[in-house]
Amino acid sequence: MAQVTTSRDPREFISASRSKILSSMATGDRIFAFITRACAYGVFVLLLGIMISLIMGAWPAIKTFGLEFLITRRWAPQLDEPILGALAPIYGTLLTSFIAMLIAVPFGLGIAVFLTELCPIPLRRPIRVAVELLAGVPSIIYGMWGFFVLGPFLVHYVEPPIVWAVQDIPVLNIIFGAEMISNISLFNASLVLAIMILPFVTAIAVDVFSIVPPVLKESAYGIGCTTWEVVTNVVVPYARVGLVGGVMLALGRALGETMAVTYIIGNSFKIDGSIFSPGTTISAAIASEFAESSDLHRSALMYLGLILFILTFLVLAAARLMLMRLEKRAGA
Amino acid sequence: MSLYASRRRSNFTAMTLCLIATGIGIIWLFLILFSLILNGLPHLSFSTFVEMTPPPGETGGGLANSIFGTLLMTFLGVGVGAPIGVMAGTYLAEYGRYSKATPAIRFINDILLSAPSIIIGLFIYGLVVLPMKNFSALAGALALAVIVIPIVVRTTEDMLLLVPNTLREAASSMGLPRSHVVWHVAYRAARAGILTGILLGVARIAGETAPLLFTAFSNNFWSASLLKPIASLPTTINSFINTPDANMKELAWTGALIVTLAVLGLNIAARVLGVAKKQQ
């Protein structure tokens, strides 16, 4: 058998198919890189899209009410010429979030201290999971549970004694005063919010505490500090930036929470200084009124949404910047 | 000696308070589960899963259309959101690891991760519902997809960053193109972590109500059309819990029990998967 059939050099054949494969691989690589980059920039586009669609939806209301919207107390969409102001929902949003933080932060920090300093190691994970699973419960469940279970309990056993105890003390009798105690109130909404954000505060606090170098803690224990002294003098100062960041992250969640609050807060647009009376938040107002609204009313709700988005954006941005600062230090 | 005693005392007080805080912290989960089981379990039966939502004034009925709607929109939402999220996470960790845009995109993604879900609902309302002039399952699924994306981006990036660079270098040194390195080496090493992220995304959107209120809306009848309003468990709970009708209220509690158990189950599954990966 003479080699008459192969007039071409086999090496030529191999190199041709090789370059073909290589170029197809290079093309595939370019396409894949392009897709991933497009998706990544898509995240950026998403944020822009949300901003633009909110501004467009809110535009009629922005034109009509301008910035006065922010300080107008009245909310009267039923009038022929509706008067709509965001002060009551902004007040409710800030107040409920503030009370929720006031309750959740000490508890979250306490749990974090317990988990990082006291808890026997085998128990750490189960306890942490039990707290963090709270974050998985859908918010509507918190809403109905708060309304049907927690609310009645508070109304019967917790709130009447408080109202009674402070009725003659000035200032306090306004804050804790109530004409009628019901399971629809700013305070109940705040408490449910506090339970909802507790897992966020706890998770971040545990993470931040565990960044503290053991050597620092050990040297403090070595000179005879008690656990509590180690926590207040070593752990907390070291982790301060991260803690503030974590707290603000939880605040961002609390500000925008919708379904948990909507049932309990009553969607009433008033500001009377009492935490036991009904109120509303931005998200509760949108959730309960958007479906039945039209024209200017709907646009005003979009305007509320825009305010909420900007508010949470600022809080979350500040939180992330602080957490990034801590990460940099931990990495260094 | 008295100084020492007072230091011991304040330490004891503080640590006791921490212990109490932990006790109070873990009790909520059990209290919530307890009331869900108390109110929801007695009415849970086979018919809950096969019968339609009842009109007011009737007895019986189930949640079949709502369960189907939730499954459909969750599936579609993850189907759309997860690939985009994985791709974007891949860019942040692989191709664009040292690009100047990466920290900015990561920052924005972290903000979207915690953005109020009702705002996402408003966004999709303006983007999809208004131009199409009606509420639809498609709009609901897209709203859920928008919520899934940042979650998956974050976990994918984190998991890919954990893959040792030596693996990538070994693959590259054999002449593999970058995309093959990502697909066959990085993805394979980070698979469990990426799956955990997707599962967490499913768990998050399965119970979402706020973004569906003005996108998918609600529907009392069976609908499998993507272009029509569709019922979902959370929105059905939302509309049934506030009715005076006892039967509908019971169904709302049953639905709440189903949704909570499903979501918690997914959360636990994601955790187990994450732990299995860590121990390897």
Contacts between the chains, C-beta under 8 A, distances in Angstrom:
chain1	res1	chain2	res2	distance
A	25	B	177	4.5
A	25	B	179	7.8
A	25	B	180	7.2
A	26	B	177	6.5
A	28	B	177	7.0
A	28	B	179	5.6
A	29	B	177	4.3
A	29	B	178	5.2
A	29	B	179	4.5
A	29	B	180	7.9
A	32	B	178	7.7
A	32	B	179	3.9
A	32	B	182	7.3
A	33	B	91	8.0
A	33	B	95	5.1
A	33	B	178	7.0
A	33	B	179	7.1
A	35	B	87	5.7
A	36	B	87	4.7
A	36	B	88	6.9
A	36	B	90	4.7
A	36	B	91	3.8
A	36	B	94	7.3
A	36	B	95	5.7
A	36	B	96	7.9
A	37	B	91	5.2
A	37	B	95	6.5
A	37	B	96	6.7
A	38	B	87	7.8
A	39	B	84	5.0
A	39	B	85	7.7
A	39	B	87	3.7
A	39	B	88	3.9
A	39	B	91	6.5
A	40	B	87	7.5
A	40	B	88	4.3
A	40	B	91	3.8
A	40	B	92	6.0
A	40	B	96	6.3
A	40	B	101	7.7
A	40	B	102	7.9
A	40	B	105	5.4
A	40	B	153	8.0
A	41	B	101	7.5
A	41	B	105	7.2
A	42	B	84	6.3
A	42	B	88	6.4
A	42	B	149	7.9
A	43	B	88	5.6
A	43	B	105	5.5
A	43	B	108	5.9
A	43	B	109	5.0
A	43	B	112	6.8
A	43	B	149	6.9
A	43	B	150	7.1
A	43	B	153	6.4
A	44	B	104	7.5
A	44	B	105	5.9
A	44	B	108	5.8
A	46	B	112	6.4
A	46	B	146	6.6
A	46	B	149	7.1
A	47	B	108	5.1
A	47	B	111	7.3
A	47	B	112	6.3
A	49	B	123	6.7
A	49	B	127	7.0
A	50	B	115	7.6
A	50	B	119	6.5
A	50	B	120	7.4
A	50	B	123	4.6
A	53	B	122	7.4
A	53	B	123	5.1
A	53	B	126	3.9
A	53	B	127	5.8
A	54	B	119	7.3
A	54	B	122	6.4
A	54	B	123	7.0
A	54	B	126	7.6
A	56	B	126	6.7
A	57	B	122	6.9
A	57	B	126	5.2
A	106	B	21	7.2
A	107	B	21	4.7
A	107	B	24	6.5
A	107	B	25	5.8
A	108	B	25	7.8
A	110	B	17	6.1
A	110	B	18	4.4
A	110	B	20	7.6
A	110	B	21	3.0
A	110	B	22	6.8
A	110	B	25	7.9
A	111	B	18	7.3
A	111	B	21	5.4
A	111	B	22	4.8
A	111	B	25	4.7
A	113	B	18	4.7
A	114	B	15	7.8
A	114	B	18	4.2
A	114	B	19	6.0
A	114	B	21	6.9
A	114	B	22	4.5
A	115	B	22	7.4
A	118	B	15	6.0
A	118	B	18	6.5
A	118	B	19	7.1
A	119	B	22	7.8
A	127	B	22	6.4
A	127	B	26	6.1
A	129	B	268	7.9
A	129	B	271	6.7
A	130	B	26	4.4
A	130	B	29	5.6
A	131	B	25	5.2
A	131	B	26	5.9
A	131	B	29	7.7
A	133	B	29	5.7
A	133	B	264	5.9
A	133	B	267	6.0
A	133	B	268	7.5
A	134	B	28	6.0
A	134	B	29	5.4
A	136	B	203	5.9
A	136	B	263	5.5
A	136	B	264	5.6
A	136	B	266	7.8
A	136	B	267	4.0
A	137	B	29	7.4
A	137	B	32	6.2
A	137	B	207	7.6
A	137	B	260	6.0
A	137	B	263	7.1
A	137	B	264	7.1
A	138	B	206	7.7
A	138	B	207	2.6
A	138	B	208	7.0
A	138	B	209	7.1
A	138	B	234	6.4
A	138	B	259	5.9
A	138	B	260	6.7
A	138	B	263	5.9
A	139	B	207	7.5
A	139	B	209	6.9
A	139	B	210	7.4
A	140	B	207	6.9
A	140	B	209	4.5
A	140	B	234	5.2
A	140	B	237	5.9
A	140	B	238	6.1
A	140	B	256	7.5
A	141	B	32	6.7
A	141	B	36	7.2
A	141	B	207	7.3
A	141	B	256	5.5
A	141	B	259	7.2
A	141	B	260	5.4
A	142	B	32	7.6
A	144	B	237	7.1
A	144	B	241	5.3
A	144	B	252	7.3
A	144	B	253	7.9
A	144	B	256	6.3
A	145	B	32	5.3
A	145	B	35	6.0
A	145	B	36	7.6
A	148	B	35	7.7
A	148	B	39	7.9
A	149	B	31	7.6
A	149	B	35	4.8
A	195	B	28	5.1
A	198	B	25	6.0
A	198	B	28	7.5
A	202	B	25	6.8
A	226	B	7	5.6
A	226	B	8	6.7
A	226	B	10	7.7
A	226	B	11	3.7
A	227	B	11	5.9
A	227	B	14	7.9
A	227	B	15	6.2
A	228	B	10	6.2
A	228	B	11	4.2
A	228	B	14	4.2
A	228	B	15	6.6
A	229	B	7	7.2
A	229	B	11	7.1
A	231	B	14	7.7
A	249	B	114	6.5
A	252	B	114	5.0
A	253	B	114	5.8
A	255	B	116	7.2
A	256	B	114	7.8
A	256	B	115	6.9
A	256	B	116	2.5
A	256	B	117	7.4
A	256	B	118	6.9
A	256	B	119	7.0
A	257	B	116	7.3
A	258	B	116	6.8
A	258	B	117	6.8
A	258	B	118	4.5
A	258	B	209	7.5
A	258	B	210	4.0
A	259	B	209	4.7
A	259	B	210	5.6
A	259	B	234	7.8
A	259	B	238	7.2
A	263	B	241	7.8
A	263	B	242	7.8
A	283	B	116	6.0
A	283	B	118	4.9
A	283	B	210	7.1
A	286	B	118	5.7
A	286	B	122	7.1
A	287	B	118	6.1
A	287	B	210	6.1
A	287	B	213	6.0
A	290	B	122	7.8
A	290	B	213	7.1
A	290	B	214	5.5
A	291	B	213	6.9
A	291	B	214	6.3
A	291	B	217	7.8
A	302	B	122	6.4
A	302	B	126	7.9
A	305	B	118	7.3
A	305	B	119	5.6
A	305	B	122	4.8
A	308	B	116	6.1
A	308	B	118	8.0
A	308	B	119	6.6
A	309	B	115	7.1
A	309	B	116	7.2
A	309	B	119	5.1
A	312	B	114	7.3
A	312	B	115	6.4
A	312	B	116	5.8
A	312	B	119	8.0
A	313	B	111	6.1
A	313	B	115	7.7
A	316	B	110	7.4
A	316	B	111	4.8
A	316	B	114	5.4
A	316	B	115	7.6
A	317	B	107	7.6
A	317	B	111	6.2
A	320	B	107	6.0
A	320	B	110	5.1
A	320	B	111	6.8
A	324	B	107	8.0
